[in-house]
Amino acid sequence: MVNWFKNLNLAIKIILITGIIFIFITCCCLSAIILSPGFWEGFDQAIKSSMKDQISTTTSEKALSKTDKETTSTKQKKKEWQKITEFSGSGTKSTETFRVTEDEWRIKYEVNGENIMVFSLFIYPKGESKKYVDIVVATETTNDESYIYESGEFYLKINAANCSYRITIEEKR
């Protein structure tokens, strides 16, 4: 062993060895997680889904001539956004359940806060507390919306620190 290590007192040796072991275990665990096949699966699916949506939208728009577009639009009844419910406040809370009958709906949210703020919104199916449908996170004042593509009964878990919020649930009818 190195002379400087021999001269250290026992407590310092234990702290150094424990620290080295901790760093080694942490690096091994992180490597195992990152190299596991399931770790990157979510990223691949998101990229493929995004690319698929862009390709199908472009292809379908090119396939329709101008007259086809006009005929299709007049045959279809134009759907408009209708408010289902609204929540506002500050702090942490779970909302009452609400029913969405259409497969396309959105959450419009307006968050106003101070310099240091945190806002998160989890959308859960009724009766569920672990598997959420979507999540919204904001760390600064914002006004945005998020789209969901499934019907059913849902509730929100809202966490807000140093901010106030107004959330509107709408569906296309």
Secondary structure, 3 states (H helix, E strand, C coil): CCHHHHCCCHHHHHHHHHHHHHHHHHHHHHHHHHHCCCCCHHHHHHHHHHHHHHHHHHHHHHHCCHHHHHHHHHHCCCCCEEEEEEEEEECCEECCCEEECCCCEEEEEEEEEEEEEEEEEEEEECCCCCCCCEEEEECCCEEEEEEECCCEEEEEEEEEEEEEEEEEEEEEC
